[in-house]
Amino acid sequence: MNLRLAILALTDKYQLSAQHHAELKRLAGLEDAPPALSAHLQTGISLLGAALGGLGVLFWIAANWQALSGLGRFALLEIVLAGSLLGAWRRPALRVPLSLLGFLACGGLFAHFGQTYQTGADPWQLFALWAALTLPLCLSVRHAVLWTAWAVVALTAPLLWSGAADTRSVFHGSTGSWLPALALAFALRHAPGAGNWPVRLCIIYAAAGMVFFGVLSLFGEGGAIIYPLTLAALAASAYAYSRRALFDVFVISALGLGINVLLVAGVARVLIEAEIIGMLLIGCIAAALLAGTVKYIMHLTRLHHAGVGA
């Protein structure tokens, strides 16, 4: 149980006064600043500075495109890329922000190359190459921020690929959105230093894609196949992340919300076909599904936390 909730429960159980409640909070250290606040602030500011610096260089080059020669633009991007990676190698304390700066500079270099020489390569190929060439950087730095940025680039490549396809089928849309996102989420579970946030990003992206294509097929064509497939994929993912080895309340909440949306959409479709005016009924069903989902997630959270504490 959360420490604040435990103190509130004790206060309510023993009818403690406000003074005793405040003393409990003081003894628990809840009134003190987090012990790692200063370090987290420094890390966050340095990462923000690196991201703004990298984007600033790219925007400055774009704004002065005509004033700079092609060689000058290439030289500036290569200097930023080489300098940031060299600094990340020589200065361990600044390794993560400088690596992020180098990551952005690498993407800018590919974009500039494609814009200058018009190689005929599709945008998705540049993003795929960007992800492939920066993968060793992520494996060596081993930090969640870099893995999160890499996941964004890696997921953009199949999305652009599906958009460039001649056909606009649900299959191409799925292979460009939620299918690679699910695969990447499970792969990032084993990536060194990735942490939780890259996985959470992939799951949110995958859940949004499954809900989009499920609802689209339900009220369009192919609903007899695509809708149950996306619902089954969401349910299977939720089951996998409800197990103790993979459990993450953030992930299971996103998947639970997606399942709720698809189920409510299915109920709405049935009521529409039956010519039943059931907005109140749909609202009641949605509220009941959401309440049941929240209760189940809270049960899983208490169960897994109790298992860890034991």
C-alpha positions in Angstrom: 0.0 0.0 0.0 1.1 3.6 -0.6 2.6 5.2 2.4 0.3 8.2 2.4 -2.7 5.9 2.1 -1.4 3.8 4.9 -1.2 6.9 7.2 -4.7 8.0 6.2 -6.0 4.5 7.0 -4.3 4.5 10.4 -5.6 8.0 11.1 -9.1 6.9 10.3 -8.9 3.6 12.1 -7.6 5.1 15.4 -9.3 8.5 15.1 -6.0 10.3 15.4 -6.0 14.1 15.8 -4.6 16.5 13.2 -1.5 16.9 15.3 -0.9 13.2 15.5 -1.6 12.8 11.8 1.0 15.5 11.0 3.5 13.8 13.3 3.0 10.5 11.5 3.7 12.3 8.2 6.8 13.9 9.6 8.1 10.5 11.0 7.5 8.9 7.6 9.5 11.7 5.9 6.6 12.8 3.7 7.2 16.5 4.4 10.8 16.3 3.3 12.0 16.9 -0.2 12.7 13.7 -2.2 16.3 12.6 -1.5 17.2 12.5 -5.2 15.4 15.6 -6.2 18.5 17.6 -6.9 20.0 14.9 -9.1 16.8 14.4 -11.0 16.5 18.1 -11.6 20.0 18.3 -13.0 19.5 15.3 -15.2 16.2 16.7 -16.5 17.6 20.2 -17.2 20.6 18.7 -19.0 18.3 16.5 -21.1 16.0 19.4 -21.9 19.0 21.5 -22.9 20.3 18.8 -25.2 17.0 18.3 -26.9 16.4 22.0 -27.3 20.0 22.5 -28.5 19.7 19.7 -31.1 16.3 21.0 -32.4 17.7 24.5 -32.4 20.5 23.5 -34.7 18.2 21.8 -37.1 15.7 24.7 -37.1 18.5 27.2 -37.6 19.8 25.3 -40.6 16.3 25.1 -42.0 15.8 28.9 -41.5 19.1 29.7 -43.2 18.9 27.1 -45.9 19.6 29.5 -48.7 22.3 31.4 -46.9 24.4 28.3 -46.2 26.1 26.2 -48.8 25.5 22.5 -49.0 29.0 21.9 -47.7 28.5 24.3 -44.8 25.2 22.6 -43.8 26.9 19.2 -43.9 29.9 20.5 -42.0 27.8 22.0 -39.2 25.7 18.8 -38.7 28.8 16.6 -38.8 30.6 18.8 -36.3 27.6 18.6 -33.9 27.3 14.9 -34.3 31.0 14.1 -33.9 31.5 16.6 -31.0 28.5 15.3 -29.1 29.5 11.6 -29.5 33.1 12.4 -28.6 32.0 14.4 -25.5 29.7 11.5 -24.5 32.7 9.2 -24.7 35.0 11.4 -22.8 32.6 12.9 -20.2 30.6 10.1 -18.4 28.7 12.7 -16.4 27.3 14.2 -19.6 27.0 11.0 -21.5 23.2 10.8 -21.7 22.4 14.4 -22.8 25.3 14.5 -25.2 24.2 11.2 -26.7 20.7 12.5 -27.1 22.2 15.5 -28.9 24.1 13.2 -31.2 21.0 11.1 -31.8 19.1 14.2 -33.0 22.0 15.4 -35.1 22.2 12.0 -36.8 18.5 12.3 -37.8 19.1 15.8 -39.0 22.1 14.6 -41.1 19.9 12.0 -42.8 17.1 14.4 -43.4 19.6 16.9 -44.9 21.1 14.3 -47.1 17.7 13.2 -48.5 16.7 16.8 -49.0 19.9 17.9 -50.7 20.6 15.0 -53.1 17.0 13.8 -53.7 18.1 10.1 -53.7 14.5 8.9 -54.3 14.4 7.1 -51.0 11.1 7.1 -49.2 11.0 8.9 -45.9 10.4 5.6 -44.1 13.7 4.3 -45.3 15.5 7.3 -43.8 13.8 6.7 -40.4 14.6 3.0 -40.6 18.3 3.8 -41.4 18.3 6.3 -38.5 17.0 3.7 -36.1 19.4 1.0 -37.3 22.5 3.2 -37.1 21.7 4.6 -33.7 20.8 1.3 -32.1 24.5 0.7 -31.1 24.4 4.1 -29.4 21.4 3.1 -27.3 22.9 -0.3 -26.4 26.1 1.4 -25.2 24.5 4.3 -23.3 21.8 2.2 -21.7 19.4 4.9 -20.7 15.6 5.1 -20.8 15.6 8.6 -22.4 17.6 7.5 -25.4 15.6 4.3 -25.7 12.4 6.3 -25.7 13.6 8.6 -28.5 14.8 5.6 -30.4 11.4 3.9 -30.0 9.7 7.0 -31.5 12.0 6.8 -34.6 11.6 3.0 -34.9 7.8 3.2 -34.8 7.7 6.1 -37.3 9.4 4.0 -40.0 6.6 1.4 -40.4 4.0 4.1 -40.1 5.4 5.9 -43.0 5.9 2.6 -44.9 2.2 1.8 -44.5 1.3 5.3 -45.6 3.4 5.0 -48.8 1.8 1.7 -49.8 -0.5 1.8 -52.8 -3.2 -0.1 -51.0 -5.0 1.3 -48.0 -6.0 -2.0 -46.4 -6.4 -2.7 -42.7 -3.5 -5.2 -43.0 -1.1 -2.5 -44.2 -2.4 -0.2 -41.5 -1.9 -2.8 -38.8 1.7 -3.7 -39.9 2.5 0.0 -39.8 1.1 0.7 -36.4 0.1 -1.7 -33.6 1.9 -4.9 -34.8 5.4 -3.5 -34.7 4.6 -1.5 -31.6 3.7 -4.7 -29.7 6.8 -6.5 -31.0 9.0 -3.6 -30.0 7.4 -3.4 -26.5 8.2 -7.0 -25.8 11.7 -6.6 -27.2 12.4 -3.5 -25.1 11.6 -5.4 -22.0 15.1 -7.0 -22.5 16.9 -4.0 -23.7 19.7 -2.9 -21.3 18.8 0.2 -19.3 15.5 0.8 -21.2 13.3 0.9 -18.1 9.6 1.2 -18.3 8.9 4.3 -20.3 9.9 3.0 -23.8 7.6 0.0 -23.2 4.8 2.1 -22.0 5.1 4.4 -25.1 4.9 1.3 -27.4 1.9 -0.1 -25.6 0.0 3.2 -25.7 0.8 3.4 -29.4 -0.2 -0.2 -30.0 -3.5 0.2 -28.0 -4.4 3.3 -29.9 -3.8 1.6 -33.2 -5.8 -1.5 -32.3 -8.7 0.6 -31.1 -8.6 2.8 -34.2 -8.7 -0.2 -36.6 -11.1 -2.1 -34.5 -13.7 0.7 -34.4 -13.0 1.6 -38.0 -13.7 -2.0 -39.2 -16.7 -2.3 -36.9 -18.6 0.5 -38.5 -17.1 -0.1 -42.0 -16.0 -3.1 -44.0 -14.4 -6.2 -42.6 -15.8 -5.9 -39.1 -16.6 -9.6 -38.9 -12.8 -10.4 -38.9 -10.8 -7.3 -37.9 -12.9 -6.4 -34.9 -12.6 -9.7 -33.0 -8.9 -9.9 -34.0 -8.0 -6.6 -32.5 -10.1 -7.3 -29.4 -8.4 -10.6 -29.0 -5.0 -9.0 -29.5 -5.8 -6.4 -26.8 -7.1 -9.1 -24.4 -4.0 -11.3 -25.0 -1.7 -8.3 -24.4 -3.6 -7.4 -21.2 -3.3 -11.0 -20.0 0.4 -11.1 -20.7 1.0 -7.8 -18.8 -1.2 -8.9 -15.9 1.3 -11.6 -15.0 3.8 -10.8 -12.3 6.9 -11.0 -14.6 5.5 -8.2 -16.9 3.1 -6.4 -14.7 2.9 -2.6 -15.0 -0.1 -0.7 -13.8 0.5 2.0 -16.5 0.5 -0.6 -19.3 -2.4 -2.6 -18.0 -4.5 0.5 -17.6 -3.8 1.6 -21.2 -4.8 -1.9 -22.5 -7.9 -2.0 -20.2 -9.0 1.3 -21.6 -8.6 0.0 -25.1 -10.7 -3.1 -24.4 -13.4 -0.9 -22.8 -13.6 1.3 -25.9 -13.8 -1.7 -28.3 -16.5 -3.4 -26.1 -18.6 -0.2 -25.9 -18.2 0.3 -29.6 -19.5 -3.3 -30.2 -22.5 -2.7 -27.9 -23.3 0.5 -29.8 -23.1 -1.3 -33.1 -25.5 -4.0 -31.9 -28.0 -1.4 -30.6 -27.8 0.6 -33.8 -28.5 -2.5 -35.9 -31.4 -3.4 -33.5 -32.8 0.2 -34.0 -32.7 0.7 -30.2 -32.2 4.2 -28.9 -29.9 3.3 -26.1 -27.6 6.2 -25.3 -28.4 5.8 -21.6 -27.9 2.1 -21.9 -24.6 2.6 -23.6 -23.5 5.0 -21.0 -24.4 2.6 -18.2 -22.6 -0.3 -19.9 -19.5 1.9 -20.4 -19.5 3.0 -16.7 -19.9 -0.6 -15.6 -17.1 -1.8 -17.8 -14.8 1.0 -16.6 -15.6 0.4 -12.9 -15.0 -3.3 -13.3 -11.7 -2.7 -15.1 -10.5 -0.3 -12.5 -11.4 -2.7 -9.7 -9.6 -5.5 -11.4 -6.5 -3.4 -12.0 -6.5 -2.4 -8.3 -6.8 -6.0 -7.3 -3.8 -7.0 -9.5 -1.8 -4.1 -8.1 -2.4 -5.2 -4.5 -1.8 -8.8 -5.4 1.6 -8.2 -7.1 2.7 -5.7 -4.5 1.8 -8.1 -1.7 3.8 -10.8 -3.6 6.8 -8.5 -3.8 6.6 -7.5 -0.2 6.4 -11.1 0.9 
